[in-house]
C-alpha cells in the first residue's frame, strides 16, 4: 500500500496552510516571492525570518490521529505501507512513521544555496547563527530544505515515490486536492497500473475520477478506522 498525504492532514493539527501563514506582518508579502530562489536572493533576511516563523508554528503543534494511525499501521505491518507526503512539517516523522518520502522537502532541514567550497560546514554555520547563516569563507548562505517555486522535486524522492506506486496494489490519497503536480501524477500512475485508489477528503478533489472509493471525511476521522481493517480488506 502507498499513501499520499497533503496539507489537509496537517491542517487538522493546526498547521496553517501555505497561504494561511501570511498573517500579521507577513500579510503584506507575496508567499510565492517568499518561497522562491529569486525572492531569497533579493531579501535573504526577510525570507529566513519568515521560515523561522513557520518553523515556530509547526513546533507548537502535535501529530494528530491520522499521523498516529499511519505510524501505528507501519509498525504493526513492516514493509506493507510506503508513506509519501507533500507536507514539509515533519509531523509524520514525529508520529513515528519510518522511511517517509518527502516530495517537497523538509522545513526543519537546512541546505546550502549555492555550490559548496572546501570550508563550507553546514552544521557549524547553522550553530553560528545568522539571518541567514552563511559560510565564513565564501559567504554561501544557508537556505530551508524545501522545494521552492520554480524548482524540481528532489530526484531521489520522486524516484522512490514512483517505484512505490509501481508496486502497490492500493493507493490511499489523503488530504490533498490533487492540483499540485507531479505529486498528483503519482495517483494517475497507480490507477494506470491497476492499483485500487481510495480518496480520503471531506471535499471533492481533482482525483475523484480515478477513485474506486471516495471517503468524505477528514484524515483524522477516517484513517484510524480504515487502517484498523484487516489488510486483506483494504
C-alpha positions in Angstrom: 0.0 0.0 0.0 1.2 3.5 -0.9 -0.3 6.5 0.9 0.0 10.1 -0.5 -0.8 12.8 2.0 -1.3 16.5 1.6 -1.9 19.7 3.5 -5.3 18.6 4.8 -3.7 16.1 7.1 -1.5 18.7 8.7 -4.3 21.3 8.9 -6.1 19.1 11.4 -3.1 19.5 13.7 -3.4 23.3 13.4 -0.6 23.8 10.9 -1.6 26.8 8.7 -1.7 26.1 5.0 0.9 27.8 2.9 -1.1 30.9 2.3 -2.8 31.0 5.7 0.6 31.6 7.3 0.6 35.1 5.8 -0.8 36.8 8.9 0.4 39.8 10.9 3.4 41.5 9.5 3.7 38.7 6.8 0.4 39.6 5.3 2.0 42.3 3.2 4.3 39.9 1.3 3.5 37.6 -1.6 4.1 34.0 -0.4 5.2 32.9 -3.9 8.0 35.5 -3.7 9.0 34.4 -0.2 9.2 30.8 -1.4 11.5 31.3 -4.4 15.2 31.5 -5.0 14.9 35.0 -6.5 13.0 36.1 -3.5 15.5 34.7 -1.1 18.4 36.3 -3.0 16.7 39.6 -3.1 15.7 39.6 0.6 17.6 36.8 2.4 16.9 38.1 5.9 13.2 38.6 5.4 12.8 35.2 3.9 14.8 33.5 6.6 12.7 35.2 9.3 9.5 34.0 7.5 10.7 30.4 7.6 11.7 30.8 11.2 8.1 32.0 11.8 6.8 28.9 10.0 9.1 26.6 12.0 7.8 28.1 15.2 4.2 27.4 14.2 5.0 23.8 13.3 6.9 23.2 16.5 3.9 24.3 18.6 1.6 21.6 17.2 1.4 17.8 17.6 0.7 14.9 15.2 -3.0 14.1 15.0 -4.9 10.8 14.9 -4.2 10.4 11.1 -0.4 10.7 11.6 -0.6 8.3 14.5 -2.7 5.8 12.7 -0.3 5.6 9.7 2.7 5.2 12.1 0.9 2.5 14.0 0.0 0.6 10.9 3.6 0.8 9.7 4.8 -0.6 13.0 2.4 -3.5 13.0 2.8 -4.3 9.3 6.5 -3.8 8.5 7.1 -3.3 4.8 3.4 -3.1 3.9 3.0 0.7 3.8 5.0 3.3 2.0 4.2 6.9 3.0 4.7 9.7 0.5 3.9 13.2 1.6 3.7 16.7 0.1 3.9 18.2 3.6 7.2 19.7 4.9 6.3 19.9 8.6 7.8 16.6 9.7 4.7 15.6 11.6 4.6 12.1 10.0 8.2 11.5 11.3 7.4 12.9 14.7 4.4 10.4 14.9 6.9 7.6 14.2 6.3 6.7 10.6 9.5 5.2 9.1 11.0 6.0 5.7 8.8 8.9 4.8 9.3 10.1 1.3 9.1 13.9 1.4 8.4 15.1 -2.1 8.6 18.8 -1.2 11.4 18.7 1.3 11.5 19.3 5.0 11.0 22.6 6.7 13.3 21.6 9.6 16.2 20.7 7.3 18.9 23.1 6.1 20.8 23.2 2.8 23.4 25.4 1.1 22.0 27.7 -1.5 25.0 27.6 -3.9 27.8 25.1 -4.7 30.0 24.5 -1.6 33.6 25.4 -1.1 36.0 23.2 0.9 35.3 25.3 4.0 31.5 25.0 3.9 30.4 23.3 7.1 26.6 23.3 7.2 26.2 22.3 10.9 28.8 24.8 12.0 27.2 27.6 10.0 23.7 26.9 11.5 25.2 26.8 15.0 26.9 30.1 14.5 23.6 31.6 13.6 22.7 34.5 11.3 19.7 35.5 9.2 20.5 33.5 7.2 23.6 31.6 8.4 26.4 31.5 5.9 29.9 30.1 5.2 32.5 32.5 6.7 34.9 31.6 3.9 32.8 32.0 0.8 29.6 33.6 2.0 27.4 30.8 0.7 24.1 31.3 2.5 22.0 28.5 4.2 18.5 28.0 2.9 15.5 26.0 4.0 15.5 22.4 2.8 12.1 22.8 1.0 11.2 22.9 -2.7 10.6 26.4 -3.8 8.5 27.6 -6.7 10.3 27.0 -10.0 12.4 24.2 -8.6 12.2 20.5 -9.5 11.3 17.9 -6.8 14.2 16.1 -5.3 15.1 13.4 -7.9 15.8 10.7 -5.4 12.5 11.3 -3.5 10.5 11.3 -6.7 12.1 8.2 -8.0 11.4 6.4 -4.7 7.7 7.5 -4.8 7.3 6.3 -8.4 8.9 3.0 -7.5 6.5 2.6 -4.6 3.5 3.4 -6.8 4.5 0.9 -9.5 4.5 -2.0 -7.0 1.4 -1.1 -4.9 -2.0 -2.7 -5.1 -3.7 0.1 -3.2 -3.2 3.8 -3.0 -4.7 6.0 -0.3 -4.8 9.7 -1.3 -5.4 11.7 1.9 -5.9 15.4 2.4 -4.8 16.6 -1.0 -6.9 18.4 -3.6 -4.9 16.8 -6.4 -4.0 20.0 -8.2 -0.2 20.0 -7.5 2.0 18.1 -9.9 4.0 16.0 -10.2 2.7 14.7 -6.9 -0.9 14.2 -8.3 0.6 12.4 -11.2 1.5 9.5 -8.9 -2.2 8.8 -8.5 -2.6 8.5 -12.2 0.3 6.1 -12.4 -1.2 4.0 -9.6 -4.5 3.9 -11.4 -3.0 3.0 -14.8 -1.0 0.1 -13.4 -4.1 -1.4 -11.8 -3.9 -0.3 -8.2 -7.1 0.5 -6.3 -7.4 4.1 -5.4 -9.2 5.4 -2.3 -9.5 9.2 -1.9 -10.0 10.5 1.7 -11.1 14.1 1.7 -14.1 15.9 3.1 -14.4 17.8 -0.2 -14.4 16.8 -3.9 -10.9 16.6 -5.4 -9.4 16.6 -8.9 -8.5 12.9 -8.4 -12.0 11.6 -7.6 -12.5 10.4 -11.2 -9.7 7.9 -10.6 -11.0 6.6 -7.3 -12.6 3.2 -6.6 -14.0 4.8 -3.5 -14.2 8.3 -2.0 -14.4 8.7 1.8 -15.9 12.0 2.6 -14.2 12.6 5.9 -11.2 14.2 7.3 -8.0 12.2 7.6 -8.1 12.2 11.4 -11.7 10.9 11.3 -11.2 8.3 8.6 -7.7 6.8 8.8 -7.9 5.3 12.3 -10.9 3.3 11.2 -9.7 2.4 7.7 -6.3 1.2 8.9 -7.8 -1.0 11.6 -9.4 -3.1 8.9 -7.7 -6.4 8.1 -5.0 -5.6 5.5 -6.7 -8.1 3.2 -9.8 -5.9 3.1 -8.1 -2.6 2.5 
